[in-house]
Amino acid sequence: MEQVNSLENIISINKDGKYVFDLTKYNQSATFEVLKNIKVDLLLIGFNKNTSLSFNISDNSFCQVKFLIENEEKTINLQGNLNENSTFNLYFADYCKENTTVKSNINLLKNNSNTNVYFTSLAKGTNLKNYDISFNHEVGYTTSNFEGYGVAMDDSFIKINGVSHIKENAIKSEAHQKVKCLLFDEKSRAIANPILKIDCDDIIASHACAIGSLNNDHIFYLLSRGLSLEEARRLIIMGYLLPIKDYFDEEDKNKIVNYVEGDF
Amino acid sequence: MKKLVIKDLHVEVEGQEILKGINLEVSEGEKVALLGPNGHGKSTLFNAIMGNPRYKITKGEIFLDGENVLEMDVPTRSKKGLFLCFQNPSEIPGVNSADFLKAAINEHSEKRVSLYQFYKILDQATKEVKIPFEMFNRSLNDGFSGGEKKRNEILQMLLLNPSIAMLDEIDSGLDVDAINIVSDCINKQFEEKHTGFLIISHYARLFELIKPTRSVVIVNGKVACEGGPEIYKRIDKEGYEWIKDEYGINIEKEEQPMNKVSIGVCATKEYVKNGTSK
């Protein structure tokens, strides 16, 4: 299974499977080495205020990491290094009651490596949710997808920076970013910068961003079928915050549903 | 038998008067073909009846079975038996179709339907409109083709069983097979439930399949003429020019403002400069 060098907190995983790591055992700092030709699904728990993680994904391996961010203020710094034919997927379900900062830098180092980063964030009170997600396409035939959904309530603020850098010679690479934020109250705010830096030809890239209050056409459509305004708003907000639950196991899925339904 | 009565209806959209005194009645058990040139107020009429807040009613009255529709909020209009099949149904990402339909059915029922009952009803309806059942695990209209969206509208009509259904160009974007499916559903709903229909279409093909009992033509925001099926057949052959000759109505042309953004112009710069893309 996994081998842990406790001095340096390097965790080597050499077998397929689902793993749960309690970060309190690693002083909130760990490097995960996912060895060749394996498929792993990691759930990380026990975050404290500051967490620093690094993932090295070897050739032909698949690694999926899920973060259910709860309770007190959190800062997560994360780095990923991807090798040939590897896949690295990150899912952040952020229902933390206080501020959250996620800084992620993913390096696509070898051909046919690909990564998907998906987050959902619910900001309330005076919360600041800060997502800084960057991708470096160092070589060709690499793919990155970034998708984020935020709902800002009260006086909260959601700030999202996405940078996809397709470097020279990274031909045939693909980079996509899609960010949507819903402002629930008059004082709620959101800023999103889905940035593409492209230094070579023959690539595919897209970026999209939508920030605003509830869409009146959507509301009218739902009301016209007899739904009350409260129910219509609830369904639309669920549509932002709930789909991420499908990536989580049953216990966390229920937690996510409870967090969302508890608020709406 | 429920009756929708529209009296001297005037409606504005963004300060421009579109409907200028519509008088119209439709009862359960009637199929009314609603025709007229583009931009003359047909869709505006449907949106105003359903209560779309973008459409401001400046004068007139609407009654459903004697009750004042204009005093009802949108969900109440739906629960009282009005239904609008949208010309361009909204795509609502993330809102699960099945969850939405279940919520809509519950709003229309005295008792909440069980999950088992709901799936039974939905299964039956999907077979009638020939949409794969699995599509209802997807987001509402999100990624649906034009034809799938229209059939989804018809499916909702079947599930909610309205007294008066307004179908806004339900045949646009449908292939021949889909038009047959949709018209079969309309005819079945009419025969079995006696739903009253107001149906906008620009093509006689749909009308030939559903056989409207009446035709009404809206020109310049008013009802220009009414009659039997001969009217939609004549419009299909001759267009609207004969209305000008026979009724002395000058048909206003739809004004299309010149789009400032054209090839070679950066749309983003235009937007920033003018605050609008038009």
Interface residues (C-beta under 8 A of the other chain):
Chain A: Y149 N215 N216 D217 H218 F220 Y221 L222 L223 S224 R225 G226 L227 S228 L229 E231 L235 I236 M238 G239 Y240 L242 P243
Chain B: M50 G51 N52 P53 R54 D73 V74 P75 R77 S78 K79 F83 L84 F86 P89 S90 I92 P93 G94 V95 N96 D99 F100 A103 A104 E107 H108 S139 Q156 L160
